[in-house]
Amino acid sequence: MKYFLIISFLAIAITVSYGFYIKPEDLQKGEFLIGISVAALFFVWMPIFIYHRWKDRSFKDYMLTKENIDKMREEGSKKNL
């Protein structure tokens, strides 16, 4: 998954760059490539990236529950000593 994300991001970045490069010559083709690349970045690449980064995490670790507040207070008191 990591390599897929890297390769797809590079492909999107190259396509955007190419769209800016050919923009003065062929305005419609350049704008189309830029638009498709931005749409792919936000509607395809970003959800896959977010899923990849959060798939093994527990939401309870990030919620403010009484146990987590107590843990934070204990860790804070240890750092102050």
C-alpha positions in Angstrom: 0.0 0.0 0.0 2.9 2.3 0.8 4.5 1.9 -2.6 1.1 2.3 -4.3 0.6 5.6 -2.5 4.0 6.9 -3.4 3.8 5.9 -7.1 0.3 7.3 -7.5 1.3 10.6 -5.8 4.3 10.9 -8.2 2.1 10.2 -11.2 -0.4 12.8 -10.1 2.4 15.4 -9.5 3.9 14.6 -12.9 0.5 15.0 -14.6 -0.1 18.4 -12.9 3.4 19.5 -13.9 2.9 18.4 -17.5 -0.5 20.2 -17.5 1.2 23.5 -16.5 4.0 22.9 -19.0 1.7 22.5 -22.0 -0.8 25.1 -20.9 0.4 27.9 -23.1 0.3 25.8 -26.3 -2.9 23.8 -25.8 -5.0 25.6 -23.2 -7.9 23.0 -23.0 -5.7 20.0 -22.8 -3.5 21.5 -20.0 -6.5 22.6 -18.0 -8.1 19.2 -18.4 -4.9 17.4 -17.1 -4.7 19.8 -14.2 -8.3 19.3 -13.3 -8.2 15.5 -13.5 -5.1 15.4 -11.4 -6.5 17.6 -8.7 -9.7 15.5 -8.6 -7.7 12.3 -8.4 -5.6 13.7 -5.6 -8.6 14.6 -3.5 -11.1 12.0 -4.4 -8.9 8.9 -4.8 -5.5 9.4 -3.3 -6.4 11.3 -0.1 -9.1 8.7 1.1 -6.7 5.8 0.5 -3.9 7.7 2.3 -6.1 8.4 5.3 -7.3 4.8 5.5 -3.7 3.6 5.3 -2.6 5.9 8.1 -5.5 5.1 10.4 -6.3 1.4 9.8 -4.6 0.0 12.9 -5.5 2.7 15.4 -8.2 2.8 18.0 -10.5 5.8 18.3 -10.6 5.3 22.1 -7.0 6.5 22.3 -8.0 9.9 20.9 -11.2 10.5 22.9 -11.3 12.4 26.1 -12.4 9.8 28.6 -11.8 9.8 32.3 -9.1 7.2 31.9 -7.2 9.2 29.3 -7.5 12.4 31.3 -6.0 10.5 34.3 -3.2 9.2 32.1 -2.4 12.7 30.8 -2.3 14.1 34.4 0.0 11.3 35.5 2.4 11.8 32.6 2.3 15.6 33.3 3.2 15.1 36.9 6.1 12.8 36.0 7.5 15.4 33.6 7.4 18.1 36.3 9.5 16.1 38.8 
